[in-house]
Amino acid sequence: FVDVAFVPKEVTIPANTDVTITFVNDGAATHDFKIASPGVFSGYLGPGGTTEVVVNLPPGTYPFACTIPGHAASGMVGVLIVR
């Protein structure tokens, strides 16, 4: 994360496979990562923080966003492509 963007905004991973996604908050504000359905959430990550999330999803396109008020509206959104 950086203020207020995901880098990269588009990520492609293999389907039906455990994939560990590492998040590093290089911004000055708290951020998070959420895919609404099927309910993937990183938790809140303060400046300089790091966390990992393991996902295992069927093929599809999964929009994600930061849920901190105003961040998604400012462009902190992206898409996870599962193939």
N, C-alpha and C positions, 0 to 999 in steps of 0.2 A: 504494500500500500504506500502511496504518497498522498499528500493533501491536494485535492480530493480525486484520486484516480486509482484504478487497478492497473498494474503493469505486469504482464500484458492484459489487455481487455478481452482477448479471445484465447482459450486454451482447448486443445484437443487431447483426449485420453482414450484408451481402449475400453470397450464395453465389457461388462460382466467380469471385471478384474479389480482387485483391490488396488487403488492408486492413492498414494500419500501426497497430499498437496501441502506444501510448506508456505506459511504466510509470515512475512517480515514487515513490520510497520516502520517504514522510513520517514513517516510524516510526523508532524508536530501535534496532531490530534488523535483521539481514540477512534479506531475503526473496527469493522467486522466484515464478515463474508457470510451471505445467506443465499441459499437456493430455497425458495418457498416450498416447492414440491419436487422432490420428496423430503423436505425438511432437513437440509444440511446447514449447520450453523457453526461458525468458528469460535464463538464467544467474543467478548470485547477485548481488544488488543490495544494497550496503551503505547505511546511513543517508544520506539526501540524494542518493543516486544516481538516475540516469535511464537508461533504455534503451528501444529500440524492437524490436518483433518484427513481421515481415510474415507474415500468414497468408492462405491461399487454400484454402478448404474447401468441400466439397459441403454441401448442406442437411443439417441435423441439429442435435442438441443435444450439446454437448461440455462435460462437467464439467471444471473446473480447480481447482487447489489449490496452496498453497505447500508445498514438500517439506521445509522445515526441520523437524526433529523436534519434534512437539507442536503445530505451528502449524495444520495442517488439523484436528486434533482439537479445537483451541480455536476453530474456526469460520472459519479462513482458507481458504474454499472458495467456489466460485461456478459459474456456467454461462454458456457462450458459445452463443448461439442463432444459427444460420446459416440464412437464408431466401433 
